[in-house]
Amino acid sequence: MVVRRTVLKAIARTSVATVFAGKLTGLSAIAADAVPLRVRRNLHGMKMDDPDLSAYREFVHLMKTKHQTQPLSWLGFANQHGSLNGGFKYCPHGDWYFLPWHRGFVLMYERAVAALTGYKSFAMPYWNWTEDRLLPEAFSAKTYNGKTNPLYVSNRNDLTGPYALTDAIVGQKEVMDKIYAETNFEVFGTSRSVDRSVRPPLVQNNLDPKWVPMGGGNQGILERTPHNTVHNNIGAFMPTAASPRDPVFMMHHGNIDRVWATWNALGRKNSTDPLWLGMKFTDNYIDPQGRYYTQGVSDLLSTEALGYRYDDMPSADNKVVNNARAEHLLALFKTGDSVKLADHMKLRSVLKGEHPVATAVEPLNSAVQFEAGTVTGALGADAGTGNNTEVVALIKNIRISDNVLSIRVFVNLPDASLDVPETNPHYVTTLSFLTHAAGHNHHALPSTMVNLTGTLKALNIRDDNFSINLVAVPKPRCSRGEQRQRNTRVDRGCRHLMGLFGRAPCEDDDVPYRPPLVFSGTLWRTSRRMGGK
C-alpha cells in the first residue's frame, strides 16, 4: 500500500489543479473552473514509484478493502461492465457504442482515484502494447516494497510463445497504420447495432438503451484485433465479462482510448448520426460517493472537454475522406431488407461433420468464386494496373468455443496450419473475439470484414477462383498443478472470492476439453467499387 504522505508529496510537487472538485451530482460533478488538462502518460519508462502509478496502486488496494456488495468497491465498479458468471451488464462490444462507453468507464476510475487517494492531478496511464509487448512491470511483479502488489493478478499469461503480442496483432505497419487509415467512424470503430435475434435482422432504428449491449455490428480492425487479442492473450479475468477486475484493464483501455483520440487528431470525424450521438448510458457509471450517474455519447467526444489529453497526439494528415467507399462498406454491413447481397454463400468445410469447423490440425477451407473478370478488374492483369475496386470478405455470425485463442486467415493455402508464419505471403490477418461476447445479455454473434486486396496483389492472383482458409489457434490448457488446485475447491463462492483478490480462474475452469470449434456461420464475399482514391 502506498503511504499517503508519499502521495501528498507528489501533490506538493505539482501545480496542476483538479478537474474534479466539490459535491458530485452526476455529470455536473466536473468542475467548471478552467484548469490545466491532466496528461495521460505512457507506462513506457514510468518509474515504479511514479505519482500516477502510486496513486493507482493505492486506489486498487482501497477499493478491495471496501464491502464488495456496495457500488463503491472494486467489485461494484467492475460489475458495471459485467460479472464473472453472468456475462455483460452494460458494456457494449461489437457495436458503435464500444468506444464512447469505455471512455466513460475509464474516466469513472480516473476520477475515483483522484477523489479517494487525494492525488487530485491523477491521470490514468496507458499501456502502448505496440511499443511494449510484455506486461508492464508494475503489473507483473508479485510484490511492491516488500508487500503484496495490488496490481498483480495470478494466472495471467506471460505474453510469450502462443500468447505473444506479435506484429500481426499490434504492429505499427501491420495493424495500427491500417486502423488510422480508415476515415469513416463505423469502419474504424465498429458499425451500428443489429438485432440478429429476429428475421430478417433489424438494424438499429431508435434510441432504446437495449441497443447499447446488443452488438451485431461489424467489428473493425481496432476492436477485433488489438483490443480483443490483448484481452484474450493476457488471460485470467481479461477474456471474461469481469475483465475490469484485472487492474491492467484500465491501462489497456486507456490505450484504446488514445487510439481513438489519435484518429480524431489526424483529422478523422466521428459519426454525426443522431442514433449514435443521442444515446445515453443511463446510470452506467458510479461516482466517488457511490452514486450512479449518466453520460451520453455527446458528452464523451472530446478528451479536452473531459479534462485530459494524451502525451503524444499527432497533427492532422489531411487525408481525403472517401465517402463513396464508406457508403458501400456500410451498406454491406447492414443485413436488413434495404440491402441485397447476391454474393451470399454458405461456407463449406473439407472436414466431415454436421457443422463446418476449423482446428489447429486441419483448416476450414472455402472456395470463393467471383463473376468472370472481377478480380482481374480489381487488381489488374498485371501488378499495379487494377481499378479502385477492393475485394473483401464479410464473415458474419461467428461462433467460437471458449478454448480458442484466435483465428488466422489465409488465401490459397489449403494446408495452412499453426506452423505457417505470419510473414508467409498467403497470410491475411488474425481475428480474435471475446468468447463471452455472444449469448450474454443479448450480445449478438460477432461479425467482421477482412480485406483481401493486399494479399491477392502480393500473391499476384488474377484468377476469379481462390480459397479462404481459416485456422484455429487453441488456448493451451491449464497445467496439471492448476488442475489439482482447482479440484480442491468444492465451494464456488470460495473460488469466487479467491478469484477476486488472489488467483484468477483458470481459463477452462469447469469447461471440459473439446477440439476447438471456430467457425459456424456465413461468409459473404464481395467486390465493390469503392470510389475514387
WODA-V579719 format. One record per helix or strand. SS is the DSSP state (A for helix, B for strand). FROM is the first residue (numbers start at 1). LEN is the number of residues. Records with the same first field share a line. If there is no record, write none. Layout:
SS=FROM-LEN ; FROM-LEN
This chain:
A=4-9 ; 26-4 ; 51-15 ; 74-5 ; 98-20 ; 137-4 ; 161-3 ; 167-4 ; 172-10 ; 185-4 ; 209-3 ; 221-14 ; 243-3 ; 248-18 ; 274-4 ; 297-3 ; 323-11 ; 374-6 ; 453-6 ; 480-8 ; 492-10
B=20-1 ; 30-1 ; 38-3 ; 42-1 ; 82-2 ; 87-2 ; 126-1 ; 143-2 ; 147-2 ; 154-1 ; 194-2 ; 202-2 ; 218-2 ; 280-7 ; 292-5 ; 308-3 ; 344-3 ; 364-6 ; 389-10 ; 404-8 ; 427-5 ; 446-6 ; 465-10 ; 503-1 ; 522-8
